[in-house]
Amino acid sequence: MIQRFLLSFSVLIAISFNAKAQDSAPLKVGVVGLTHDHVGWILGSEDNGAIKIVGIVESNRDLAEKYAKQYEYSMSIVFNTMEEMISATHPEAVTAFGSIYEHLEVVETCAPKGIHVMVEKPLAVSLEHAKKMEALALKHNIHLLTNYETTWYPSNHKSYELVKSGAIGDLRKVVVRDGHKGPIKIGVSNEFMEWLGDPIQNGGGALMDFGCYGANLITWLQNGKKPNTVTAVTQQQQPENNPKVDDDATIILTYDNSNAVIQASWNWPIGRKDMEVYGLTGAIYADNRNNLRVQISDGYDDYKEESYILEERPAPLNDPFALLAAVIKNKITLEPFDLSSLENNMVVMEILEAASESAATKRTIEIKK
């Protein structure tokens, strides 16, 4: 009896030890594609200990070797197909760093195998692709997250906190501006530009590339509400550099008691990712990643201002891949319509689809609730 008890106790200890070891072990991640210039983000992220890159899918050997020299990984972990990489390395999650069009194929391959997926923004090239991805994620019970640079900005999270606390009164208007001088002018890689300026592989131009940031943040601030209407105007100001796609977009969203303006452009003289939030009694200016100002109305045009220089958020809330690991290991549960969540990004895709239709047809699009 005592021997059986000791044996059972030993088994329980072993199970508990193995579970804790597995829980603390880095998440095994595969990287699918190297053509997105943001891929350096994950290739240089293993130092935080949250993930371990076990495999890379890239058929362009020259590109894979270029990054291998830069980030010192072995070419033995580079495979031509997802199936080969998955069979050889058994990742727990994959991150997509190819064209946006390829996101659907990544989910189609990984979801049935129970492999979680994180894609670079936006979620998909179209609402049709997004719905297929959502159905697969739900059917196979995987996490499907979308990564935006602005998700990790302390200024955006402070803005959210202030809005929800009522610091500026009821929300009335949000203005989000994102973009830069244009892919060619800032010198993106040839591999990146090959699909970034392609309306099929990228789903559009600046409207998709930078319009998604504003749609993501506004949906978050609106607690997941869809806009009532979407109106958009697009232009092509650099036809010599962006002959196939728009390079400037202005998107107007209306809600019951508020509105929002998204200004997405490849024509800004200075790169920017900033947001203004207006309430009944004050305004918030998230000027960049760490700087934020709050103005509270005092009379007609006077105001009291408080400025913040914000510290980076604590781990794992400061890094996309650390967050991915924490979510998969059930250390963190995303709030409904969190910036990275599938729910939020399905609304984003509905907004972008309506914006594209509005720009093409020169009319306002009503959103079905």
Protein Blocks (a to p, Z undefined) as FASTA:
>chain_A
ZZmmmmmmmmmmmmmmmmmmmmmpccddddehjkbmklmmmmmmmmnomaccfbdcdfbl
mlmmmmmmmnopafklpcfbfklmmmmnopabdcdfbdfklmmmmmmmmmmnopacdddd
dfblbfklmmmmmmmmmmnopacddddfklmgmklmmmmmmmmnopnopafbdcddedde
bjklnopafklmmmmmpmklnopaflmmmmmmmmmmmmmmnnopacfbdcdddddfblml
mmmbccbdcdddddfkbccdddddfkbfbdcdddddddfkbccddfblmlccddddehjl
gccdddddddddddfklbfklmmmmmmnopaccdehiakbmklmmmmmmmmmmmmmmmmn
opacdddZZ
